[in-house]
Amino acid sequence: MDAMDRFGEALVRAGQPRGRRRWPLRAIPSAGRRSTLRPPSSLVRLRVVLVALALLLATTAIALAATGVILTGSPVRTISQPIATAGEGIPVEGGSRLLPLRAADPAGGLPWGMRVVHTTRGLLCVQVGRVYDGQLGQLGIDGAFGDDGRFHALPPDALPDVVRGFEGFSFEHCAAPEDTYAGDIVGLLASAASNPRAGVGVAADRREISFGLLGQHAVSITYRSGSETRTRPILPGLGAYLIVQRYTSGRQLGSVSETDGSDQPYPYSGPTSPNGALTAITYRYAGKLCTDTGKGLARRSCGLAESPPPSPATPPVVHEPLRVHLQIHGRVISAVEIAFHAPYPITNASQRYDASVSARGCHQIGGRLGADRNLTRGTALSISAPIYSSGSCSAVLTIEVSYDSFLDNNIQHTTIGTATIREPPGIHPAPPPRRPR
């Protein structure tokens, strides 16, 4: 039995009544006469036990904090149930892995870590947070989780589209497995729970986090650490790295940034340039080293191809009939609805249907459908595309629907149907929205 159990039993015994004895009323002492009224002995014992228990709890909390052991709370909650065929999907079986990367927090405490999650929609997601007992999660500090001071595990399926309060790169980034990137978060709270706007929270509790997946050709990174510059290897294979520093740059709080590349087969790879704290990235191609400093990569010295990789085979040509309907309100066209049947299925987050509306003399707005959920071939679809015009366009609108697939950082564009429609007399598209000043 530990000390907590012994004090618990003592507390229960002290609070139990000692028989049914009554306490008689006593006369109120008169002025100038000292009272001899004393509390019952059981209340004295109870008070002693409570004080001792408070001291024990404080001592235990200090000891646990000193040894890095903290209490665990409820897991991070989601606002909806993730769906295998929609949004980012759900983790595939065995597709979640906590990487061995660890970054110390500037204020101490639990280290930071990174987890990769392969999803049912063909994405590779990266989650960043604090690490405790082999789990990735967030802390109940900085206003998160009611400041309960506990560790809250982040479930692998807590992806951006189902997590409450997700903002930008706050702890997660999803991309196609062949994509590489260098991401940067400015102002993520030490809780790892959110990346709020400027003016919220204390600057000392903010972190600048650089992380990314640079691919199998990456060797090392060079980055700024205060007034110094450091170089260190990255995690082989994925090219993963994680840097956590105190917010000192003065850059805009709440901002995020990213540079992209692709891990295509040699010699068509597209290396990612430095971003965030990174000043240089070193790659190895065909046994040769080259360094990207953000000022242009010496592609020839690495033996990289100057031309883009060959495009994959395009889907067979189809001519899908389009049914077009103009949405008119007060003699103003607000949008065009385009209905058709999907000639190709949507099987992952890298595929979608796009609609564009154009007129002679100007290019107008389009819409898209499909990237957020899987679709079977032949599914009846409807795309609503808003229309804006400066007034100098032709009254004849040309509508085009295409099937777009993103592979190896390239877009494969396949037109599946076109239609032409004339604006009714006296009817015109809405003017372009004003840009905020």
C-alpha positions as CSV (number, residue, x, y, z in Angstrom):
1,M,0.0,0.0,0.0
2,D,1.5,3.4,-1.0
3,A,1.4,6.7,0.9
4,M,-1.7,7.9,-1.1
5,D,-3.7,4.8,0.0
6,R,-2.7,5.2,3.6
7,F,-3.6,8.8,3.8
8,G,-6.9,8.0,2.1
9,E,-7.8,5.5,4.7
10,A,-6.8,7.9,7.5
11,L,-9.0,10.5,6.0
12,V,-12.0,8.2,6.0
13,R,-11.4,7.1,9.6
14,A,-11.0,10.7,10.8
15,G,-14.3,11.6,9.2
16,Q,-16.3,8.7,10.7
17,P,-18.6,9.6,13.7
18,R,-17.5,8.2,17.1
19,G,-20.9,7.0,18.4
20,R,-24.0,9.1,18.7
21,R,-22.8,11.5,21.3
22,R,-24.3,15.0,21.2
23,W,-22.4,18.2,21.7
24,P,-24.3,20.3,24.4
25,L,-24.9,24.0,23.8
26,R,-22.6,26.2,25.8
27,A,-23.1,29.7,27.1
28,I,-21.6,32.5,25.1
29,P,-18.7,33.9,27.1
30,S,-19.2,37.3,28.5
31,A,-17.0,40.3,27.6
32,G,-13.6,40.2,29.2
33,R,-13.9,36.5,30.0
34,R,-11.7,34.1,28.0
35,S,-13.5,31.3,26.3
36,T,-12.4,27.7,27.0
37,L,-14.4,26.3,24.1
38,R,-12.3,23.8,22.0
39,P,-13.1,21.9,18.8
40,P,-13.7,18.2,19.2
41,S,-10.7,16.0,18.9
42,S,-12.0,14.3,15.7
43,L,-12.1,17.6,13.9
44,V,-8.6,18.4,15.0
45,R,-7.5,15.0,13.6
46,L,-9.4,15.7,10.3
47,R,-7.7,19.0,9.9
48,V,-4.2,17.5,10.5
49,V,-5.0,14.8,7.9
50,L,-6.1,17.3,5.3
51,V,-3.0,19.5,5.8
52,A,-0.8,16.4,5.6
53,L,-2.6,15.2,2.5
54,A,-2.2,18.6,0.8
55,L,1.5,18.5,1.6
56,L,1.8,15.0,0.2
57,L,0.0,15.9,-3.0
58,A,2.2,19.0,-3.5
59,T,5.4,16.9,-2.8
60,T,4.2,14.1,-5.2
61,A,3.5,16.6,-8.0
62,I,6.9,18.1,-7.6
63,A,8.5,14.7,-7.6
64,L,6.6,13.5,-10.7
65,A,7.5,16.7,-12.6
66,A,11.1,16.3,-11.7
67,T,11.2,12.7,-13.0
68,G,9.3,13.6,-16.2
69,V,6.2,11.5,-15.1
70,I,2.9,13.3,-15.5
71,L,-0.8,12.3,-15.3
72,T,-2.6,11.4,-18.4
73,G,-6.0,12.8,-19.4
74,S,-8.6,12.0,-22.0
75,P,-7.5,11.6,-25.6
76,V,-7.8,14.6,-28.0
77,R,-11.4,14.7,-29.1
78,T,-12.7,15.0,-32.7
79,I,-15.8,16.8,-33.9
80,S,-16.9,14.1,-36.3
81,Q,-16.2,10.4,-37.0
82,P,-13.5,10.0,-39.7
83,I,-14.6,8.2,-42.9
84,A,-12.4,5.8,-44.8
85,T,-13.6,7.1,-48.2
86,A,-13.8,10.9,-47.5
87,G,-11.6,13.7,-46.4
88,E,-8.1,12.5,-45.4
89,G,-9.6,9.0,-44.7
90,I,-8.5,6.9,-41.8
91,P,-5.2,5.2,-41.0
92,V,-4.7,1.9,-42.9
93,E,-4.0,-1.1,-40.8
94,G,-0.5,-0.8,-39.4
95,G,-0.1,2.5,-41.2
96,S,0.7,4.7,-38.1
97,R,4.3,5.0,-36.8
98,L,5.9,7.3,-34.2
99,L,9.3,8.2,-35.7
100,P,12.4,8.1,-33.4
101,L,12.9,11.8,-33.9
102,R,12.9,13.8,-30.6
103,A,13.4,17.5,-30.1
104,A,13.8,19.1,-26.7
105,D,11.5,21.9,-25.7
106,P,13.2,25.2,-24.9
107,A,11.5,25.3,-21.5
108,G,12.1,21.6,-20.7
109,G,9.6,19.0,-20.0
110,L,8.3,16.4,-22.5
111,P,10.2,16.3,-25.8
112,W,8.5,16.9,-29.2
113,G,8.1,14.1,-31.7
114,M,6.7,13.3,-35.1
115,R,4.3,10.5,-36.3
116,V,3.5,9.5,-39.9
117,V,0.1,8.1,-40.8
118,H,-0.7,6.4,-44.1
119,T,-4.4,6.8,-44.9
120,T,-7.1,5.0,-46.9
121,R,-7.2,7.9,-49.3
122,G,-3.6,7.6,-50.4
123,L,-2.2,10.3,-48.2
124,L,0.8,10.4,-45.9
125,C,0.1,12.6,-42.9
126,V,2.6,14.0,-40.5
127,Q,1.5,14.8,-36.9
128,V,3.7,16.8,-34.6
129,G,3.3,17.0,-30.8
130,R,4.7,16.2,-27.4
131,V,5.8,12.7,-26.6
132,Y,5.1,10.8,-23.4
133,D,5.4,7.0,-22.7
134,G,5.7,6.2,-26.4
135,Q,2.6,8.3,-27.4
136,L,2.2,11.5,-29.3
137,G,-0.1,14.1,-27.8
138,Q,-0.8,17.5,-26.4
139,L,-0.5,19.1,-22.9
140,G,-3.2,20.7,-20.8
141,I,-1.4,24.1,-20.6
142,D,-1.7,27.5,-22.4
143,G,-5.5,27.3,-21.9
144,A,-5.8,23.9,-23.6
145,F,-7.8,21.2,-21.9
146,G,-8.8,23.6,-19.1
147,D,-5.1,23.9,-18.0
148,D,-5.4,20.5,-16.3
149,G,-1.6,19.9,-16.6
150,R,-2.2,16.4,-18.1
151,F,-1.0,14.7,-21.2
152,H,-3.7,14.1,-23.8
153,A,-2.8,11.4,-26.4
154,L,-3.5,12.3,-30.1
155,P,-5.3,9.4,-31.8
156,P,-3.8,8.5,-35.2
157,D,-7.2,9.1,-36.9
158,A,-7.4,12.7,-35.4
159,L,-6.8,14.2,-38.8
160,P,-7.3,17.9,-39.8
161,D,-10.9,17.5,-41.1
162,V,-12.2,15.9,-37.9
163,V,-10.3,17.8,-35.1
164,R,-11.8,20.8,-33.3
165,G,-9.9,24.0,-33.6
166,F,-7.4,22.8,-36.3
167,E,-5.6,25.8,-37.7
168,G,-3.2,25.4,-40.7
169,F,-0.1,23.4,-39.8
170,S,-1.0,23.4,-36.1
171,F,0.1,19.8,-35.7
172,E,-0.6,18.0,-38.9
173,H,0.1,18.1,-42.6
174,C,-1.1,15.6,-45.3
175,A,0.3,15.1,-48.8
176,A,0.8,12.4,-51.4
177,P,3.5,9.9,-50.4
178,E,5.7,10.9,-53.4
179,D,5.6,14.6,-52.4
180,T,8.4,16.1,-50.3
181,Y,8.2,19.4,-48.4
182,A,9.8,21.6,-45.7
183,G,7.1,23.0,-43.4
184,D,7.3,25.9,-40.9
185,I,5.0,26.9,-38.1
186,V,5.4,30.3,-36.3
187,G,3.8,30.6,-32.9
188,L,2.6,27.1,-32.1
189,L,1.9,27.0,-28.4
190,A,4.0,24.8,-26.1
191,S,0.9,22.7,-25.5
192,A,1.1,21.6,-29.2
193,A,-2.7,22.1,-29.3
194,S,-3.1,25.2,-31.4
195,N,-1.5,27.9,-33.5
196,P,-3.6,31.0,-32.5
197,R,-3.5,34.4,-34.1
198,A,-1.3,37.2,-33.0
199,G,-2.2,38.8,-29.6
200,V,-3.3,35.5,-28.0
201,G,-1.1,33.9,-25.4
202,V,2.3,34.7,-24.1
203,A,5.3,35.0,-26.4
204,A,7.5,32.9,-24.1
205,D,5.0,30.0,-24.6
206,R,5.3,30.1,-28.4
207,R,7.4,27.9,-30.5
208,E,8.9,28.1,-34.0
209,I,8.8,24.6,-35.5
210,S,10.4,23.5,-38.7
211,F,9.6,20.0,-39.9
212,G,9.2,18.0,-43.1
213,L,9.8,15.0,-45.2
214,L,12.6,15.5,-47.7
215,G,12.6,12.1,-49.3
216,Q,15.1,9.3,-49.8
217,H,17.8,11.4,-51.5
218,A,18.2,13.9,-48.6
219,V,21.3,13.5,-46.5
220,S,21.5,16.4,-44.0
221,I,20.0,19.8,-43.1
222,T,21.7,23.1,-42.0
223,Y,19.6,25.4,-39.8
224,R,19.8,28.5,-37.7
225,S,19.9,28.1,-33.9
226,G,20.1,31.5,-32.2
227,S,23.3,33.2,-33.5
228,E,24.7,29.8,-34.6
229,T,24.4,27.6,-37.6
230,R,24.2,23.8,-37.2
231,T,24.3,20.8,-39.5
232,R,22.8,17.4,-38.7
233,P,21.7,14.3,-40.5
234,I,18.0,13.6,-41.2
235,L,16.1,10.4,-40.7
236,P,17.1,8.1,-43.7
237,G,14.4,7.0,-46.1
238,L,11.7,9.5,-45.4
239,G,14.1,12.3,-45.0
240,A,12.3,13.4,-41.8
241,Y,13.5,16.2,-39.5
242,L,12.1,18.2,-36.6
243,I,13.4,21.4,-35.1
244,V,11.7,23.1,-32.1
245,Q,12.9,26.6,-31.0
246,R,11.6,29.4,-28.8
247,Y,9.8,32.2,-30.7
248,T,12.4,34.9,-31.1
249,S,12.4,35.8,-34.8
250,G,9.6,38.3,-34.6
251,R,7.9,36.8,-37.7
252,Q,4.1,36.9,-37.9
253,L,2.5,34.8,-35.2
254,G,0.2,32.1,-36.5
255,S,1.8,32.0,-39.9
256,V,2.8,28.9,-41.8
257,S,4.8,28.3,-44.9
258,E,6.0,25.4,-47.1
259,T,8.3,24.6,-49.9
260,D,7.5,21.6,-52.1
261,G,9.4,19.0,-54.1
262,S,8.9,15.4,-55.3
263,D,10.7,12.1,-54.6
264,Q,10.3,10.8,-58.2
265,P,12.7,8.2,-59.5
266,Y,16.2,9.4,-60.4
267,P,16.9,11.5,-62.5
268,Y,13.6,13.3,-62.4
269,S,13.5,14.1,-58.7
270,G,12.5,17.6,-57.6
271,P,14.4,18.5,-54.4
272,T,12.7,20.6,-51.8
273,S,14.4,24.0,-51.0
274,P,15.1,25.2,-47.5
275,N,12.3,26.8,-45.5
276,G,11.8,28.1,-41.9
277,A,14.9,27.6,-39.8
278,L,16.6,25.7,-42.6
279,T,19.4,27.5,-44.5
280,A,20.5,24.5,-46.7
281,I,19.6,20.9,-47.6
282,T,22.2,18.4,-48.9
283,Y,21.1,15.7,-51.2
284,R,22.8,12.7,-52.8
285,Y,22.0,11.6,-56.3
286,A,23.9,8.8,-58.2
287,G,26.7,9.0,-55.6
288,K,27.1,12.8,-56.0
289,L,26.3,15.4,-53.3
290,C,24.7,18.7,-54.0
291,T,23.4,21.4,-51.6
292,D,20.3,23.5,-52.1
293,T,20.6,26.9,-50.3
294,G,17.4,28.3,-51.6
295,K,19.2,30.2,-54.3
296,G,19.0,27.5,-56.9
297,L,20.1,23.9,-56.9
298,A,23.1,22.8,-59.0
299,R,21.0,20.2,-60.8
300,R,23.6,19.3,-63.4
301,S,26.2,18.6,-60.7
302,C,23.9,16.0,-59.2
303,G,23.1,14.5,-62.6
304,L,19.4,15.5,-62.4
305,A,17.3,15.8,-65.6
306,E,16.5,19.4,-66.6
307,S,13.2,18.4,-68.2
308,P,10.2,17.2,-66.3
309,P,9.5,13.5,-66.1
310,P,7.5,11.8,-68.8
311,S,3.7,12.0,-68.2
312,P,1.9,8.9,-67.2
313,A,-0.6,7.4,-69.6
314,T,-3.8,9.5,-69.9
315,P,-7.2,7.9,-69.4
316,P,-9.1,7.0,-72.6
317,V,-10.9,10.0,-74.2
318,V,-14.6,10.3,-73.4
319,H,-17.3,12.8,-74.3
320,E,-19.6,13.0,-71.4
321,P,-22.9,15.0,-72.0
322,L,-23.2,18.0,-69.7
323,R,-26.5,19.5,-68.5
324,V,-26.1,23.2,-67.6
325,H,-28.4,25.5,-65.6
326,L,-27.8,29.1,-64.8
327,Q,-28.6,30.4,-61.3
328,I,-30.2,33.8,-61.8
329,H,-31.2,36.2,-58.9
330,G,-32.5,39.7,-59.7
331,R,-31.2,39.5,-63.4
332,V,-27.8,38.6,-62.2
333,I,-26.1,35.3,-62.8
334,S,-24.6,34.1,-59.6
335,A,-23.4,30.6,-60.7
336,V,-23.8,27.8,-63.2
337,E,-24.7,24.3,-62.2
338,I,-23.3,21.5,-64.3
339,A,-24.6,17.9,-64.0
340,F,-23.0,14.8,-65.5
341,H,-22.1,11.2,-64.7
342,A,-18.6,10.4,-63.6
343,P,-16.7,8.5,-66.4
344,Y,-13.8,7.7,-64.0
345,P,-13.9,6.8,-60.4
346,I,-12.4,8.8,-57.6
347,T,-10.3,6.5,-55.5
348,N,-8.0,8.8,-53.5
349,A,-7.4,12.4,-52.5
350,S,-5.2,13.1,-55.5
351,Q,-8.1,12.9,-58.0
352,R,-11.0,15.2,-58.7
353,Y,-13.3,16.7,-61.3
354,D,-12.9,20.4,-62.2
355,A,-15.3,22.7,-64.0
356,S,-14.2,26.0,-65.7
357,V,-16.4,28.7,-67.2
358,S,-14.9,31.1,-69.8
359,A,-16.1,33.7,-72.3
360,R,-14.5,35.5,-75.2
361,G,-12.6,38.5,-73.8
362,C,-12.2,37.3,-70.2
363,H,-11.7,34.2,-68.1
364,Q,-14.3,33.5,-65.4
365,I,-14.5,31.4,-62.3
366,G,-14.9,27.6,-62.0
367,G,-15.6,25.0,-59.4
368,R,-14.5,21.5,-58.4
369,L,-15.8,18.3,-57.0
370,G,-14.5,14.9,-55.9
371,A,-11.2,15.5,-54.0
372,D,-13.0,15.3,-50.6
373,R,-14.6,11.9,-51.1
374,N,-14.4,8.7,-53.2
375,L,-16.8,8.1,-56.1
376,T,-17.7,5.1,-58.2
377,R,-17.8,5.2,-62.0
378,G,-21.2,6.4,-63.3
379,T,-22.1,8.4,-60.1
380,A,-24.4,11.3,-60.9
381,L,-22.5,14.5,-60.1
382,S,-23.3,18.2,-59.9
383,I,-20.8,21.0,-59.7
384,S,-21.9,24.6,-58.8
385,A,-19.4,27.1,-60.3
386,P,-19.7,30.8,-59.3
387,I,-19.4,33.3,-62.2
388,Y,-17.9,36.8,-62.0
389,S,-17.4,39.2,-64.8
390,S,-16.2,42.8,-65.3
391,G,-18.8,43.4,-67.9
392,S,-16.5,43.2,-70.9
393,C,-17.0,39.5,-71.7
394,S,-18.9,37.9,-74.5
395,A,-22.5,36.7,-73.8
396,V,-21.5,33.2,-74.9
397,L,-20.2,31.1,-72.1
398,T,-18.0,28.0,-72.6
399,I,-18.2,25.3,-69.9
400,E,-15.5,22.6,-69.6
401,V,-15.3,19.7,-67.2
402,S,-12.1,17.8,-66.7
403,Y,-10.8,14.9,-64.7
404,D,-7.6,15.9,-62.9
405,S,-5.1,13.5,-61.3
406,F,-2.1,14.7,-59.3
407,L,0.9,12.3,-59.6
408,D,4.5,13.0,-58.7
409,N,3.7,16.7,-58.3
410,N,2.3,16.9,-61.8
411,I,-1.3,17.5,-62.9
412,Q,-2.8,15.1,-65.5
413,H,-5.6,17.0,-67.1
414,T,-8.2,15.1,-69.1
415,T,-11.2,16.9,-70.7
416,I,-14.4,14.8,-70.4
417,G,-17.0,17.2,-71.8
418,T,-17.8,20.7,-73.0
419,A,-20.9,22.8,-73.5
420,T,-21.8,26.3,-74.7
421,I,-24.6,28.5,-73.4
422,R,-25.7,32.0,-74.1
423,E,-26.7,34.5,-71.4
424,P,-30.3,35.5,-71.6
425,P,-30.9,39.1,-72.8
426,G,-30.7,41.6,-70.0
427,I,-28.9,39.1,-67.7
428,H,-25.3,39.5,-66.7
429,P,-22.8,37.8,-64.3
430,A,-22.2,39.3,-60.9
431,P,-19.2,41.7,-60.6
432,P,-16.0,40.4,-59.1
433,P,-15.9,40.6,-55.2
434,R,-13.9,43.4,-53.8
435,R,-10.6,42.6,-52.3
436,P,-10.2,43.5,-48.6
437,R,-7.9,46.4,-48.1
